[in-house]
Amino acid sequence: MPVGTQATVKGVPTCYLDQELRARILLSNTYHLFLRPGHLLIEQLGGLHKFMDWPHAILTDSGGFQVFSLSGLRKVTNDGVLFRSHLNGDPHLFTPSSTVDVQLALGSDIAMVLDECLEYPVSHERARVSMERTLRWASDAFRHYRRRLEERTAAGALFPIVQGSMFAGLRKECAERLLPLDADGYAIGGLSVGEPRPLSLEMAAVSAAALPVEKPRYVMGVGMPEELIEYVALGVDMMDCVLPSRNARNGCLFTRRGKLIIKQAKYREDSAPVDEECGCYACRRFSRAYLRHLFQSGEMLFCTLATLHNLQWYLDIMRQIRQSILLGTFPDLLQQWRSAAA
């Protein structure tokens, strides 16, 4: 899922995401939209889909990760999280119920429960306490969500989130104790918070194995291009990451031959596209030399073209994976990727 944190994938109009990239689901951020412009205003203006002119699915996270990254600006209790806005310092309270209400106002197709995301590393005891809190919050959120469904003609799905830090036993227990919620799908959170990448895959594997195979399994906030197929091999269906768009804005372009750092002098007179095998708008029309010129000049167009390219690469990988599953050739594709990465 391309990440449109504040109701926009930075620098890219939704028509390009739809028609050029053929993306069919975006992620937006509850915390940021709650603070600015406000979920009630978005609801008044017709919901997030209309607000950002996006005709397809939208997933919103609960804002838990952003709140917990505020460190000195928040206080966690069993009832929720009291935090101060990073914009103006105003105090706010996120609870399992209130974050459901915010996402219903936004009109999310897939909403996330409030969870507690810990930094790495933490003790087993702290991870256990946090996991128990996440489980309580998930139960509270689903009770409130199902009450709200009785008053609404339509609403999206709600996913609980598996936590447990980097302890396999806690991860497995958390996943199993979320199953009675009978959710439409399940998320795996608390990864890519500073741990080694092999450990991320190990925790995703433990969590995914304990979740129903017939329901979507979503790993939050991953990963590098070569890691996508590894997560799918573990049974993961959905992923999001800011890497393709953030790296693009910083001049790092992903290609079939690895990363291309566009500011390097060797591209000053290079008339080739970023990736000759890529069919994105940037590669069809512009050279590496031109993109380097835009980047070195600080032109906004660079961010748009580079983001289009990186997102095309990520979405093409996922399309290739889906096609290989349909054709029964996924094991061969997995081996090709692993051989290329070796």
N, C-alpha and C positions, 0 to 999 in steps of 0.2 A: 504494500500500500504506500503510494507517495504520501508524504507528510505535509499537510496544509494546516500548520499549527493554529494560525490566527485567521482561519477561513480563507487561506490562500497558500498555494505552493509558491513560494517567493519568486516573483518575476515571471510567472507563467500563467497566462489567461486560461480559464477553464475550458475554453473551446479547443485549445491546443492539447490539453490533457485528454479531452474526450475524443476528438477527431484525428489528431496526429499520433498520440501515444496509445489511444484506445484503452486508457485506464478505466476501470469500472468500479473502483472503490477508493476513497481517500480517507485519511485520518485527520481529525481536528482535535483541538485541545480544550477540554472543559475549563481548566484553571484560567487560561488566558482569555477565553471568550466570556467567562463569568466576570472577570475584572474589566474587560473592555471589548466590545461596547456594552456587554451585559446580556444575559440570556433572555430576560424579559423583553428587551428591545428587539432582539432577533426574533422572538416568538411573535411579537406585535407586527413585525415586518414580513411575516409569512413563513418563518422557520429558516434553518440554516441552508437548506437546499436552494431556496429562492434567494436568500441573502447573498450567497456566493455564486449563484447561477450554475449549480451543479446538478445534472439530471439523474445521476446514478447514486450508489450507496455511499453513506458516510458512517464511519466508526469514530466515536469520541471516547478518549480515555477519561478516567474519572478526575484527573488532576492530582491524584495521589503522589505520583513521582515528582511533579513540579513542587508540590507543597513540601514534601520531605527533603527536597534539595535546598530549601530555604534555610536550613540549619538554624541559625540564631533567631529567625523570624517566626518560628512556630513552636507550639506545645501540643504534644500528643497525649490524649487521654483515651479511656475506653469508650467514651461517647463520640469522639471524633477528633478533628485537628483544628485548633485555634491558630490562625496565622495572620501575619501582616502583609498587605500587598507590597510587592516589590516596586510598584509604581508610585504610591503615595503614602505608604505606611498605615493605611486604614485597616482596622481589625476585621476579620471574617472568620466564620466557623463552617467547616465542611463536616458533615455527618453522612453516614451511609444513606439516610433518607434524602438529605438535601442535594447530594450529588446526583441521585436518581432524578429528582425533580428538575434540576438544571438541564440534564440531558434530554428529558422528555420535552422540556420547553424548546430546546434546540431542534428537536425532531430527528434525533439520531436513529439510524437504522440498526446500529449495534452500539450499545452502551456498556460501560465497564463499572463494576462495583468499586467502591472506595477500598483501597488496600494499603498496607504499610510496606513500603519498599526500603530495605536496609542497605547501608553502604557495605563495602567489603574491605577487610574481613570483620566478622562479629563472632562473639562466643556462641556456643550451642544454646546456652541458657537464654541469652537475649533473642536468638532466632526463634526459640520455642515460644517465648512470651509474645513476640511479634506475630508468629503464625496463628496463635490462638486468637489474638485480636483481629487478624484478617478474617478468620473463620466466623467470628461473632459478627463482624461488620457485613460479611457476605449474607448471613442469615437475615440480619436486620434489613439490608437493602432489598432482598427478594420479597420479604413480607410486605414492605412498603410498595415495591414495584407491582406486586400482584393486586394490592388494594387499588392502586392507581389505574390498573388495567380495567377495573370494573367501571370506571368513569370515562374511559376513552374509547373511541371507535377504532382507533388504530395505534399501535405502538411498536417500536422495534424490539429486538432481542436484548437480553441482559446477560453478560458473561461474568462469572466469578473468576478470581485470579489465584493461581497456585503460587504460594510463597514458601519460605523455608530456608532462605539464604543458600549456602553451598553445602547443605547437609542432606544427603540422599534420603535418609530415613524420614526427616521432616517433610521433604518434598512429597514423598510417596504418601505419607499420612495425610498431608493437607489435601492432596488430590482426591484421595479416597473419601475424605470427610466432606468434600464439596459435592460428591455425586448425588446425595439425596435431594439436592436443590433441583435436579432434573432440568438443568439449564439447556438453552438451545446450542450453546457452545462454551468452551472453556479456554481461558487465557493462562499463560505461563509468564509470570513477571519476575522482577528482581534479578535479571541477568544484564550483562554488559554494564556492570557498576564498578569495574576495576579488576575483576577476577581474570585469570588467564583464560584464553579462548577455549582450550580443551575442557576446562572446567565448566564453561557455559554450555557446551554441547553435552557434557555428562549430565548436568542438572536438567537440561531440556529432555534428554532421553528418559531419565527416571520419571519425570513429571508426565510426559506424553504417554508412556507405557501404562500409567495408572488411570488414564482418561479414556472415555468411550471412543471407540474407533469410528462409530457412525456419526459423530458430531464434530464440528470444526474445532481444531486445536490451534491456538494462536500464540506464538511466541513474540513478546513485546520488545521492540527496540533492537532488532538484529537485522542484518549483519553485513559483512563484506561479500562481494559478489560470489566468491568461491565457496562461501559458507552456506549460501541459500540451499543448494542441492543437498548438503549434509543435514540440514534441519528437516527438509522434506523426507529424506531417507529415514529419519526418526519418527515420521508420522505427522509432522507439522504441516498444516494447511495454509496458515496465514502468517505474514510477517510485516513489520514496518520498520523503517529506519530513516534517520535524517541524513545518513552518509551520502547518498547520491546527490542530493540537492546542496548540502553544506559543502561537500568536497568540490562540487562544480563551481560554486561561488568563489572558492579559494584557489581555483586554477588546476584542480586535480581531476582529470578525465579518465574514466574507466574504459578500457578497450579489450579486445580479444587477446591482445599481446601484453596485457598488464596496464599499470597506471601510466598516464602520460601527463607530465607536469608542463603545462603550456608556456610558462614564463621562460623556460630554458632557451638559451640563445640559438640552439640548433634548429629551432622551428621558425626563426625570423624570415627565412626565404623558402620555407617548405610549402609547396603548392598542393600537397596531398591533403585529403580530408583527415579528420581525426582518426577515423577507422573506416577503411575502404569497404568493409563488409557490413557496415551499419547503414540503415536506411533512414535515419532520423533527418529532420529538416536541416540541422547544422551540417551534417556530413554530406547531404545531397548538394548543398549550395555554397559552402564556404571552406576555405583552406585553413590549415594549421597556422599559416602566416597571418591570415586575417584575424583569427581568433586570438592569437598572441598579441596582435596590435590592439585589439579591443581591451584585452586584459591589462596590458601595460599602460593603456590610456585611461583606465578606470571607467570605461564606458559601460553603462547599465546593460546594453544589449548582450555583452558577454555572458552575464549571469543567466539571462534567458536561454541563450543558445546552448551554453554548457549544461544547464539543468535539463533541458530537453534531451540532450545526448545521454547524460548519465541515467536519467529515468528510463529512456528507451532501452538502454543496455540491461537494466534490472528487470524491466517488464518482459523483454525478449527472453531472458533466462527463464523466468517463470513460465512463459508460454511454451518454451522448449521442453521444460520439465513436464508440464501438463500433457503435451502431445506425446511424450515418450511413455507416460503412464497409460494413456489410451491405447497406444500401439503395443504395449507390453515390452518396451525396450528400455525402461528406466534403469535396470541394473547396468546395462551397457553404457548408458549416458553417465551414470555415477562413476563408473570405472574410468571413462574418458576424462572427466573433470579431475579425478584424483591423480591420474597419470600426468595431466598437464600441470598440476600444482606441485608435483613431487620434485 
